[in-house]
């Protein structure tokens, strides 16, 4: 994670208009010197979500939600800390400068600016040039109208190289920036990366263009059906999900997602109101994409890939990745050789919704898919199928998912449960995987307990000020062992004592080392149940007290056993040990 200079973060803090940020997501109503809205964090009929004019914090008097602009983006859109900071910097046009001594990467602001210029250039070429009109005609044939094109900013990369470069030069964009943004190929010729293709902007969570997916519409065009922007500082193919910027809010709220294969499929579904849709970049839908969706709280996935052999094969693999992580997978039964775009154009959104309602569970789909080349009437074929799928199920990470899926497999294939080992799932497999690298990985128990302690202080510092009082009375700064946790805790205490702001951006300004800023981001990304805040915070404080108490005892024991103390010193050490042992630590209220 980059460490941004205090000056640029201070500038960002001054520029942020909280009402401006919130109004994009909430229906704010002005009432006197305040703004009110229905709280997005709990169901309510009367607005209790309040922002005072000129304030940098919101507060909900219904559920107690409290925070600044960064906290809102993290909680509402499930952004990471870094994504929220960069999104706000882009929105309020604040260049984020990295501190000296840190590894300097490309200026992301310049890259996004170049990509935005390119997006407008490509759309102009599609709408206003003879060559672009050929691509436009292809889109019209596919039922994509002008409103759709303008809404999603589809474009066209011309066949003649150099036009984009000259246009961006006129906007004072350097070749180096264009190469780093993936718009030009490296080399002396500096050719356009995309040529003779329809372009689909790929956007980050805040809607900024971070790359393009480009589709050929002529068979003779060189290369695959789709090509994507190369890996850049902004675009990471293994993590970026196409369409997520349009769907992120609803996905996080409903914890449900539709996964499709192509960009047009994703945009068509989103356009027709299914704005819980994403697509991978090509067929490479991997574990990084699964983790991204799970981080948004997804617990149900609809797979709506093309109704052909390639689509079925991809659904088999993608479904396995989600089921492995304990996520329910349903397979949408698209007709043979159809795709979501074609189905929606032919039958409409109501029929697609009914199609989703008739979705098959993943295991039923998998049995049917895997048996396509096997005879279920043959004992050998049936045995091969059952053992293959049972082995796959046992590789999943959640014991209940494994157990119930094996039972379901037995039912689907009409095989006795005991034959495929239902009830003998060897739950310890989970731990074998983890312990296989035990010599390479070290669990830092101090980091775990101290991160929990600091996390609750950060999350509840405003809505539950008693947490800070409890921390101050029981846990001195020197009681923390992890340097980054100690620095964050010290900063929280200092800001509280001096009456200074303690919002996330202020903390990031005051914590000026990379290790602590990275930990701050990681701490806040973990999902927690705030309803158990009092209990969990108390447990975190108690664990720190118990740890330090036990270490004090062990230190005395060590001194006694070393045999280097006089009899009087040993007697005193024993007395200290007994006093400690008989007085285990208790939290001071």
C-alpha positions as CSV (number, residue, x, y, z in Angstrom):
1,X,0.0,0.0,0.0
2,X,1.5,3.4,-0.9
3,X,2.1,6.0,1.8
4,X,0.7,9.3,0.8
5,X,2.2,12.6,2.0
6,X,0.5,14.4,4.9
7,X,0.2,17.5,2.7
8,X,-1.9,15.7,0.0
9,X,-4.1,14.0,2.6
10,X,-4.6,17.3,4.4
11,X,-5.7,18.9,1.1
12,X,-8.1,16.0,0.5
13,X,-9.6,16.4,4.0
14,X,-10.2,20.1,3.3
15,X,-11.8,19.4,-0.1
16,X,-14.1,16.7,0.9
17,X,-17.8,17.7,0.9
18,X,-19.5,15.0,2.9
19,X,-23.0,16.0,1.6
20,X,-21.7,15.8,-2.0
21,X,-20.4,12.3,-1.3
22,X,-23.5,11.1,0.4
23,X,-26.0,12.6,-2.1
24,X,-24.9,10.2,-4.8
25,X,-26.1,7.3,-2.7
26,X,-28.8,8.8,-0.5
27,X,-31.9,11.0,-0.9
28,X,-30.7,13.8,1.4
29,X,-33.3,16.3,2.5
30,X,-32.3,19.7,3.8
31,X,-34.0,20.6,7.2
32,X,-32.6,23.8,8.7
33,X,-28.8,23.4,9.3
34,X,-28.8,19.7,8.7
35,X,-29.5,17.0,6.1
36,X,-31.6,13.9,6.7
37,X,-32.0,10.6,4.9
38,X,-33.2,7.1,5.5
39,X,-30.2,5.2,6.9
40,X,-28.7,2.8,4.4
41,X,-27.4,0.6,7.2
42,X,-30.7,-0.5,8.7
43,X,-34.4,-0.6,7.6
44,X,-36.4,2.4,8.7
45,X,-39.4,4.4,7.5
46,X,-38.6,7.8,9.2
47,X,-35.2,9.3,8.5
48,X,-32.7,9.2,11.4
49,X,-29.5,9.5,9.3
50,X,-28.2,13.1,10.0
51,X,-25.4,15.2,8.6
52,X,-24.9,18.7,10.0
53,X,-24.1,21.4,7.5
54,X,-20.3,21.8,7.3
55,X,-19.6,18.7,9.4
56,X,-17.3,15.9,8.3
57,X,-19.3,13.1,10.0
58,X,-22.7,11.5,9.6
59,X,-24.6,9.9,12.4
60,X,-27.7,7.6,12.6
61,X,-29.8,8.0,15.7
62,X,-31.5,4.7,14.8
63,X,-28.7,2.2,14.6
64,X,-25.7,4.3,15.8
65,X,-23.8,4.2,12.5
66,X,-21.2,7.0,12.6
67,X,-18.3,7.9,10.4
68,X,-16.7,10.1,7.8
69,X,-16.7,9.9,4.0
70,X,-14.1,7.1,4.0
71,X,-16.1,5.0,6.5
72,X,-19.2,5.5,4.5
73,X,-17.7,4.2,1.3
74,X,-16.1,1.3,3.1
75,X,-19.4,0.3,4.8
76,X,-21.8,1.1,2.0
77,X,-19.9,0.1,-1.1
78,X,-17.6,-2.3,0.6
79,X,-14.5,-0.5,-0.6
80,X,-11.1,-1.0,0.9
81,X,-9.5,1.9,2.8
82,X,-7.2,2.6,-0.1
83,X,-10.0,2.4,-2.7
84,X,-12.0,4.9,-0.6
85,X,-9.1,7.3,-0.3
86,X,-8.3,7.1,-4.0
87,X,-12.0,7.4,-5.0
88,X,-12.4,10.6,-2.9
89,X,-9.1,12.0,-4.3
90,X,-10.4,11.5,-7.8
91,X,-13.8,13.0,-7.0
92,X,-12.4,16.1,-5.5
93,X,-9.4,16.4,-7.9
94,X,-6.7,16.1,-5.3
95,X,-3.4,14.6,-6.5
96,X,-2.1,12.0,-4.0
97,X,1.6,12.4,-3.6
98,X,3.6,9.5,-2.1
99,X,6.2,10.3,0.6
100,X,9.8,10.3,-0.3
101,X,11.7,7.1,0.2
102,X,8.6,5.0,-0.7
103,X,8.6,3.1,-4.0
104,X,7.1,5.4,-6.5
105,X,4.6,3.9,-8.9
106,X,2.9,5.6,-11.9
107,X,0.7,8.5,-11.0
108,X,-2.7,6.8,-11.0
109,X,-4.5,10.1,-11.4
110,X,-2.7,10.8,-14.7
111,X,-3.4,7.2,-15.9
112,X,-7.1,7.6,-15.1
113,X,-7.2,11.0,-16.9
114,X,-5.5,9.5,-20.0
115,X,-8.0,6.6,-20.0
116,X,-10.9,9.0,-19.6
117,X,-9.7,10.9,-22.7
118,X,-9.3,7.7,-24.6
119,X,-12.9,6.6,-23.6
120,X,-14.2,9.8,-25.1
121,X,-12.0,9.5,-28.2
122,X,-13.2,5.9,-28.8
123,X,-16.9,6.9,-28.5
124,X,-16.4,9.8,-30.9
125,X,-14.9,7.4,-33.4
126,X,-17.9,5.1,-33.1
127,X,-20.5,7.7,-33.4
128,X,-19.0,10.2,-35.9
129,X,-16.7,8.4,-38.4
130,X,-17.5,6.2,-41.4
131,X,-15.4,3.4,-40.1
132,X,-17.0,3.6,-36.7
133,X,-20.5,3.5,-38.3
134,X,-19.7,-0.1,-39.6
135,X,-19.2,-1.1,-35.9
136,X,-22.2,0.9,-35.0
137,X,-24.3,-1.0,-37.5
138,X,-23.1,-4.3,-36.0
139,X,-24.2,-3.1,-32.5
140,X,-27.6,-2.1,-33.9
141,X,-28.0,-5.5,-35.3
142,X,-27.4,-6.9,-31.9
143,X,-30.2,-4.8,-30.5
144,X,-27.9,-2.2,-28.8
145,X,-29.4,1.2,-29.4
146,X,-27.9,4.7,-29.0
147,X,-29.2,5.2,-25.5
148,X,-27.4,2.0,-24.4
149,X,-24.2,3.0,-26.2
150,X,-24.1,6.4,-24.6
151,X,-25.0,5.1,-21.1
152,X,-22.2,2.6,-21.0
153,X,-19.8,4.8,-23.2
154,X,-19.1,2.1,-25.8
155,X,-16.6,3.1,-28.4
156,X,-14.5,2.1,-31.4
157,X,-10.7,1.8,-31.8
158,X,-9.9,2.7,-35.4
159,X,-7.8,0.5,-37.7
160,X,-5.4,3.4,-38.5
161,X,-2.8,3.5,-35.7
162,X,-1.6,6.9,-34.3
163,X,-4.9,8.7,-34.2
164,X,-5.4,8.1,-30.4
165,X,-1.8,9.1,-29.7
166,X,-2.1,12.4,-31.6
167,X,-5.4,13.2,-29.9
168,X,-4.0,12.6,-26.4
169,X,-0.9,14.6,-27.2
170,X,-3.2,17.5,-27.8
171,X,-4.5,16.9,-24.3
172,X,-0.9,17.0,-23.0
173,X,-0.8,13.3,-22.3
174,X,2.7,11.9,-22.7
175,X,3.6,8.6,-24.4
176,X,5.0,7.3,-21.2
177,X,1.6,7.7,-19.5
178,X,-0.2,6.1,-22.5
179,X,2.1,3.1,-22.3
180,X,1.6,2.8,-18.5
181,X,-2.2,3.1,-19.0
182,X,-2.1,0.2,-21.6
183,X,-3.2,2.5,-24.5
184,X,0.1,2.2,-26.4
185,X,2.3,-0.8,-27.0
186,X,5.9,-0.5,-25.7
187,X,8.5,0.0,-28.4
188,X,9.8,2.5,-30.8
189,X,6.7,2.5,-33.0
190,X,4.4,3.1,-30.0
191,X,1.4,1.6,-31.8
192,X,-2.1,1.8,-30.4
193,X,-2.9,-1.2,-28.3
194,X,-6.4,-1.6,-29.6
195,X,-7.3,-1.6,-33.3
196,X,-10.5,-2.2,-35.3
197,X,-12.5,-3.2,-32.2
198,X,-15.5,-2.1,-30.3
199,X,-14.4,-0.9,-26.9
200,X,-16.0,-1.4,-23.5
201,X,-14.7,0.7,-20.7
202,X,-13.7,-1.2,-17.5
203,X,-14.3,0.9,-14.4
204,X,-13.2,0.8,-10.8
205,X,-15.6,0.9,-7.8
206,X,-16.0,4.7,-8.1
207,X,-16.7,4.6,-11.9
208,X,-13.3,5.7,-13.1
209,X,-12.0,4.1,-16.3
210,X,-9.1,1.7,-15.5
211,X,-8.9,-0.1,-18.8
212,X,-10.8,-1.5,-21.8
213,X,-12.2,-4.8,-23.1
214,X,-12.3,-4.7,-26.9
215,X,-14.3,-7.0,-29.1
216,X,-13.7,-7.7,-32.7
217,X,-16.8,-7.5,-35.0
218,X,-15.1,-8.8,-38.1
219,X,-13.8,-12.3,-38.4
220,X,-10.7,-11.1,-40.3
221,X,-9.6,-8.9,-37.4
222,X,-6.4,-10.3,-35.9
223,X,-6.5,-11.9,-32.4
224,X,-9.1,-13.4,-30.2
225,X,-12.8,-12.4,-29.9
226,X,-12.0,-10.2,-26.9
227,X,-8.7,-8.6,-25.8
228,X,-8.2,-6.6,-22.6
229,X,-5.9,-3.9,-21.4
230,X,-2.6,-5.4,-20.3
231,X,-1.7,-5.5,-16.6
232,X,-1.2,-2.0,-15.3
233,X,-1.0,-0.2,-12.0
234,X,-4.8,0.2,-12.3
235,X,-5.9,-2.9,-14.1
236,X,-5.3,-6.4,-12.6
237,X,-7.1,-8.9,-14.7
238,X,-7.2,-11.5,-11.9
239,X,-9.1,-9.2,-9.6
240,X,-11.2,-6.8,-11.7
241,X,-14.8,-7.7,-12.4
242,X,-16.5,-6.1,-15.4
243,X,-19.7,-4.3,-14.4
244,X,-19.0,-4.2,-10.7
245,X,-19.2,-0.4,-10.5
246,X,-22.8,-0.6,-11.7
247,X,-23.7,-3.5,-9.4
248,X,-21.6,-3.3,-6.3
249,X,-24.1,-1.5,-4.1
250,X,-27.0,-3.9,-4.8
251,X,-24.7,-7.0,-4.6
252,X,-23.5,-5.9,-1.2
253,X,-27.1,-5.3,0.0
254,X,-28.6,-8.5,-1.4
255,X,-25.5,-10.7,-1.0
256,X,-26.4,-12.1,-4.4
257,X,-24.6,-11.9,-7.8
258,X,-25.2,-13.1,-11.4
259,X,-22.0,-14.1,-13.1
260,X,-21.9,-14.0,-16.9
261,X,-19.3,-14.6,-19.6
262,X,-19.3,-11.6,-21.9
263,X,-19.3,-7.9,-21.5
264,X,-22.4,-7.4,-23.6
265,X,-24.2,-10.0,-21.5
266,X,-23.3,-8.1,-18.3
267,X,-24.3,-4.7,-19.7
268,X,-27.5,-6.0,-21.1
269,X,-28.6,-7.5,-17.8
270,X,-27.6,-4.4,-15.9
271,X,-29.5,-2.2,-18.4
272,X,-32.6,-4.4,-18.0
273,X,-32.5,-4.0,-14.2
274,X,-30.4,-7.0,-13.1
275,X,-27.8,-4.7,-11.6
276,X,-26.3,-7.5,-9.6
277,X,-24.3,-8.8,-12.6
278,X,-20.6,-9.1,-13.2
279,X,-18.4,-10.7,-15.8
280,X,-14.8,-11.9,-15.6
281,X,-12.3,-10.6,-18.1
282,X,-12.7,-13.3,-20.8
283,X,-12.9,-16.9,-19.5
284,X,-10.3,-16.3,-16.8
285,X,-12.7,-16.2,-13.8
286,X,-10.5,-17.2,-10.9
287,X,-10.1,-17.2,-7.2
288,X,-9.2,-13.5,-7.1
289,X,-12.7,-12.7,-8.5
290,X,-14.3,-15.1,-6.0
291,X,-12.6,-13.4,-3.1
292,X,-13.6,-10.0,-4.4
293,X,-17.3,-11.1,-4.4
294,X,-17.1,-12.9,-1.0
295,X,-15.6,-9.7,0.4
296,X,-18.9,-8.0,-0.6
297,X,-20.8,-10.5,1.5
298,X,-22.0,-12.7,-1.4
299,X,-23.6,-15.9,-0.3
300,X,-25.6,-16.8,-3.4
301,X,-24.3,-17.0,-7.0
302,X,-26.3,-17.4,-10.2
303,X,-24.1,-18.7,-13.1
304,X,-25.6,-17.5,-16.4
305,X,-22.8,-18.3,-18.9
306,X,-23.4,-19.2,-22.6
307,X,-25.5,-22.3,-23.3
308,X,-22.7,-24.2,-25.1
309,X,-19.9,-26.6,-24.3
310,X,-17.5,-23.8,-23.4
311,X,-20.1,-22.1,-21.2
312,X,-20.9,-25.4,-19.4
313,X,-17.3,-26.2,-18.8
314,X,-16.7,-22.7,-17.4
315,X,-19.7,-23.0,-15.1
316,X,-18.3,-26.3,-13.8
317,X,-15.0,-24.7,-12.9
318,X,-16.4,-21.4,-11.5
319,X,-19.1,-23.2,-9.5
320,X,-16.4,-25.3,-7.9
321,X,-14.5,-22.2,-6.8
322,X,-17.6,-20.7,-5.1
323,X,-18.8,-24.0,-3.5
324,X,-15.3,-24.6,-2.2
325,X,-15.6,-21.3,-0.3
326,X,-19.0,-22.2,1.1
327,X,-21.1,-20.1,-1.3
328,X,-24.4,-21.4,-2.8
329,X,-24.3,-21.8,-6.6
330,X,-27.3,-22.0,-8.9
331,X,-27.0,-22.6,-12.6
332,X,-29.4,-20.7,-14.9
333,X,-30.7,-23.1,-17.6
334,X,-30.2,-21.0,-20.7
335,X,-31.3,-22.7,-23.9
336,X,-28.6,-24.4,-26.0
337,X,-26.4,-22.0,-28.0
338,X,-28.1,-19.0,-26.3
339,X,-26.6,-16.3,-24.0
340,X,-28.2,-13.8,-21.6
341,X,-28.0,-11.0,-24.2
342,X,-29.8,-13.0,-26.9
343,X,-32.3,-14.4,-24.4
344,X,-33.2,-11.0,-23.0
345,X,-33.6,-9.5,-26.5
346,X,-35.9,-12.4,-27.6
347,X,-38.0,-12.9,-24.4
348,X,-37.5,-9.9,-22.2
349,X,-36.5,-9.4,-18.5
350,X,-39.6,-11.1,-17.1
351,X,-38.8,-14.4,-18.7
352,X,-35.2,-14.2,-17.6
353,X,-36.3,-13.7,-14.1
354,X,-38.5,-16.8,-14.4
355,X,-35.5,-18.6,-15.8
356,X,-33.5,-17.7,-12.8
357,X,-36.3,-19.0,-10.6
358,X,-36.0,-22.4,-12.3
359,X,-32.2,-22.5,-11.8
360,X,-30.6,-25.8,-11.0
361,X,-28.4,-26.3,-7.9
362,X,-24.7,-26.7,-8.8
363,X,-24.4,-30.4,-7.8
364,X,-27.4,-31.4,-10.0
365,X,-25.8,-29.5,-12.9
366,X,-22.4,-31.1,-12.2
367,X,-23.7,-34.6,-12.2
368,X,-25.5,-34.0,-15.5
369,X,-22.5,-32.3,-17.0
370,X,-19.9,-34.9,-15.9
371,X,-22.1,-37.8,-17.1
372,X,-22.4,-36.5,-20.6
373,X,-19.7,-38.9,-21.8
374,X,-20.5,-41.7,-19.3
375,X,-23.2,-44.3,-19.2
376,X,-25.1,-44.1,-15.9
377,X,-26.5,-47.5,-16.8
378,X,-23.0,-49.0,-16.6
379,X,-21.7,-49.9,-13.1
380,X,-18.2,-48.8,-14.1
381,X,-19.4,-45.5,-15.6
382,X,-21.6,-44.7,-12.6
383,X,-18.7,-45.6,-10.2
384,X,-16.3,-43.4,-12.0
385,X,-18.7,-40.5,-12.0
386,X,-19.6,-40.8,-8.3
387,X,-16.0,-41.2,-7.1
388,X,-14.8,-38.3,-9.2
389,X,-17.5,-35.9,-7.9
390,X,-17.1,-37.1,-4.3
391,X,-13.4,-36.4,-4.5
392,X,-14.1,-32.9,-5.7
393,X,-16.6,-32.3,-2.9
394,X,-14.1,-33.4,-0.3
395,X,-11.7,-30.7,-1.5
396,X,-14.1,-28.0,-0.4
397,X,-13.2,-26.0,2.7
398,X,-16.4,-26.1,4.8
399,X,-17.3,-29.3,6.6
400,X,-21.1,-28.8,6.6
401,X,-21.0,-28.0,2.8
402,X,-18.9,-31.2,2.3
403,X,-21.2,-33.4,4.4
404,X,-24.5,-32.1,2.9
405,X,-23.2,-32.2,-0.6
406,X,-22.1,-35.8,-0.3
407,X,-25.5,-36.7,1.0
408,X,-27.1,-34.9,-1.9
409,X,-24.7,-36.7,-4.4
410,X,-25.8,-40.0,-3.0
411,X,-29.5,-39.0,-3.4
412,X,-29.1,-37.7,-7.0
413,X,-27.1,-40.8,-8.1
414,X,-29.2,-43.2,-6.0
415,X,-26.2,-44.6,-4.2
416,X,-26.2,-45.6,-0.5
417,X,-24.6,-42.8,1.6
418,X,-22.1,-45.1,3.3
419,X,-20.6,-46.1,0.0
420,X,-19.4,-42.6,-0.7
421,X,-18.3,-42.0,2.9
422,X,-21.1,-39.8,4.2
423,X,-20.2,-39.1,7.9
424,X,-16.5,-40.0,7.2
425,X,-15.5,-36.7,5.6
426,X,-12.2,-36.4,7.5
427,X,-12.8,-32.9,8.6
428,X,-9.2,-32.8,9.6
429,X,-8.3,-32.3,5.9
430,X,-8.9,-28.6,6.5
431,X,-6.2,-28.5,9.0
432,X,-3.8,-30.7,7.1
433,X,-3.9,-28.1,4.3
434,X,-3.1,-25.3,6.7
435,X,-0.4,-27.2,8.6
436,X,1.3,-28.4,5.4
437,X,3.1,-25.0,5.3
438,X,3.6,-24.8,9.0
439,X,7.3,-24.4,8.6
440,X,6.8,-21.5,6.2
441,X,4.0,-19.6,7.9
442,X,4.0,-18.2,11.4
443,X,0.8,-17.2,13.1
444,X,1.4,-13.9,15.0
445,X,-0.9,-14.3,18.1
446,X,0.1,-10.8,19.3
447,X,-1.0,-9.3,16.0
448,X,-4.3,-11.1,16.1
449,X,-5.3,-10.0,19.6
450,X,-4.0,-6.5,19.3
451,X,-5.6,-5.9,15.9
452,X,-8.9,-6.9,17.4
453,X,-8.4,-4.4,20.3
454,X,-7.5,-1.5,17.9
455,X,-10.3,-2.4,15.4
456,X,-13.0,-2.0,18.1
457,X,-11.5,1.3,19.1
458,X,-11.5,2.5,15.5
459,X,-15.0,1.3,14.8
460,X,-16.7,2.4,18.1
461,X,-14.6,5.5,19.0
462,X,-17.6,7.9,18.5
463,X,-20.7,5.8,19.1
464,X,-19.2,4.1,22.3
465,X,-16.7,6.5,24.0
466,X,-16.6,4.2,27.0
467,X,-14.4,1.9,24.9
468,X,-11.7,4.4,24.9
469,X,-12.1,5.0,28.7
470,X,-11.8,1.2,29.3
471,X,-8.8,1.0,27.0
472,X,-7.1,3.9,28.7
473,X,-7.7,2.5,32.2
474,X,-6.5,-1.0,31.4
475,X,-4.1,-1.0,28.5
476,X,-1.1,1.3,28.5
477,X,0.5,1.9,25.2
478,X,3.6,-0.1,26.1
479,X,1.4,-3.1,26.8
480,X,1.0,-3.6,23.1
481,X,3.8,-5.7,21.4
482,X,3.2,-5.0,17.7
483,X,4.8,-1.7,16.7
484,X,2.1,-0.8,14.2
485,X,-0.7,-1.5,16.6
486,X,1.1,0.5,19.3
487,X,1.5,3.5,16.9
488,X,-2.2,3.4,15.9
489,X,-3.3,3.1,19.5
490,X,-1.0,6.0,20.6
491,X,-2.4,8.2,17.8
492,X,-6.0,7.5,18.9
493,X,-5.1,8.4,22.5
494,X,-3.2,11.5,21.5
495,X,-6.0,12.8,19.2
496,X,-8.6,12.2,21.9
497,X,-6.5,13.9,24.6
498,X,-5.8,16.9,22.4
499,X,-9.4,17.1,21.2
500,X,-8.3,16.6,17.6
501,X,-10.4,14.8,14.9
502,X,-10.2,11.0,15.1
503,X,-11.8,10.1,11.8
504,X,-10.1,7.7,9.4
505,X,-8.5,10.3,7.2
506,X,-7.1,12.2,10.2
507,X,-5.6,9.0,11.6
508,X,-4.1,8.3,8.2
509,X,-2.5,11.7,8.2
510,X,-1.1,11.3,11.7
511,X,0.2,7.8,11.0
512,X,2.9,8.5,8.5
513,X,4.6,5.1,8.2
514,X,3.7,2.5,5.6
515,X,3.5,-0.5,8.0
516,X,0.9,1.2,10.2
517,X,-1.1,2.6,7.3
518,X,-1.3,-0.9,5.7
519,X,-2.3,-2.4,9.0
520,X,-5.0,0.3,9.5
521,X,-6.4,-0.6,6.1
522,X,-6.3,-4.4,6.8
523,X,-7.9,-3.9,10.3
524,X,-10.9,-2.0,8.9
525,X,-11.5,-4.5,6.0
526,X,-12.4,-7.4,8.4
527,X,-16.2,-7.9,8.8
528,X,-17.4,-7.7,12.4
529,X,-20.8,-7.9,14.1
530,X,-21.2,-4.6,15.9
531,X,-24.1,-6.0,17.9
532,X,-21.4,-7.9,19.8
533,X,-19.1,-5.0,20.1
534,X,-19.2,-4.7,23.9
535,X,-18.5,-8.4,24.4
536,X,-15.8,-8.7,21.8
537,X,-14.0,-5.6,22.9
538,X,-14.0,-6.8,26.5
539,X,-12.6,-10.1,25.4
540,X,-9.8,-8.4,23.4
541,X,-8.9,-6.3,26.4
542,X,-9.0,-9.3,28.7
543,X,-6.8,-11.4,26.3
544,X,-4.1,-8.6,26.4
545,X,-4.3,-8.5,30.2
546,X,-4.1,-12.3,30.5
547,X,-1.2,-12.5,28.0
548,X,0.9,-9.9,29.8
549,X,0.0,-11.4,33.2
550,X,1.1,-14.9,32.1
551,X,4.3,-13.5,30.6
552,X,5.1,-11.8,33.9
553,X,4.7,-15.0,35.7
554,X,6.9,-16.9,33.2
555,X,9.6,-14.3,33.5
556,X,9.7,-14.7,37.3
557,X,9.7,-18.5,36.9
558,X,12.6,-18.2,34.4
559,X,14.6,-16.1,36.8
560,X,14.0,-18.6,39.6
561,X,15.0,-21.6,37.5
562,X,18.2,-19.9,36.2
563,X,19.8,-20.4,39.6
564,X,21.6,-17.1,39.5
565,X,19.7,-15.5,42.4
566,X,20.6,-15.5,46.1
567,X,18.2,-17.2,48.5
568,X,16.7,-13.9,49.6
569,X,16.2,-12.9,46.0
570,X,14.6,-16.3,45.2
571,X,12.3,-15.8,48.3
572,X,11.2,-12.4,47.0
573,X,10.6,-13.8,43.5
574,X,8.5,-16.6,44.9
575,X,6.5,-14.1,46.8
576,X,6.0,-12.0,43.7
577,X,5.0,-15.1,41.8
578,X,2.4,-16.2,44.3
579,X,0.9,-12.7,44.5
580,X,0.6,-12.6,40.7
581,X,-0.9,-16.1,40.6
582,X,-3.5,-15.3,43.2
583,X,-4.5,-12.0,41.5
584,X,-5.4,-12.7,37.8
585,X,-6.1,-9.5,35.9
586,X,-9.6,-8.1,35.8
587,X,-10.9,-5.2,33.6
588,X,-11.2,-2.0,35.5
589,X,-14.4,-0.3,34.6
